[in-house]
Amino acid sequence: MSDSSDIQAHIDRTRAELAATLNELEDKLNVPKQLGVAGHRAKASFDRDKTPWLAAAGAGALAVAGVVVAVVKRR
């Protein structure tokens, strides 16, 4: 009887592990949820230290200005 109860316990553990893995995969593949998580992380990062965000925005503005200047010069 011990063998069958050991087998059943193993099956139950395996099912629980599989269910946990499937739940993790579902969370990772849920794009709206992941976007929300990323948004919350970004906001928390911005609230902690604005400097890198402002530097990135400045670099982006310079890149756009460079493209505009290049396009204007080509005309």
Buried (B, 14 or more C-beta within 10 A) or exposed (E): EEEEEEEEEEEEEEEEEEEEEEEEEEEEEEEEEEEEEEEEEEEEEEEEEEEEEEEEEEEEEEEEEEEEEEEEEEE
